[in-house]
């Protein structure tokens, strides 16, 4: 859905949400029902912080061409400690 702006000569500007590409040149005013003409204005763009933009770019690249690994990366293994309750179990 996109927001389109119309201007009624009697009531002033108003917005209408329609599917992209389906906005007619005129639209009925919600107040007086007169034909209002479509107004073209700049899109509402916001600046994205650099960190968010980088994460978004990385996510898009991973979707199109994911990294392929052939082995588990080497790393320091942390030894697992047994659960303390296991020492209280009866032994056979």
Buried (B, 14 or more C-beta within 10 A) or exposed (E): EEEBBBEBEEEEEBEBEEEEEEBEEEBBBEEEEEEBEBEEEEEEEEEEEEEEEEEEEEEEEEEEEEEEEEEEEEEEEEEEEEEEEEEEEEEE
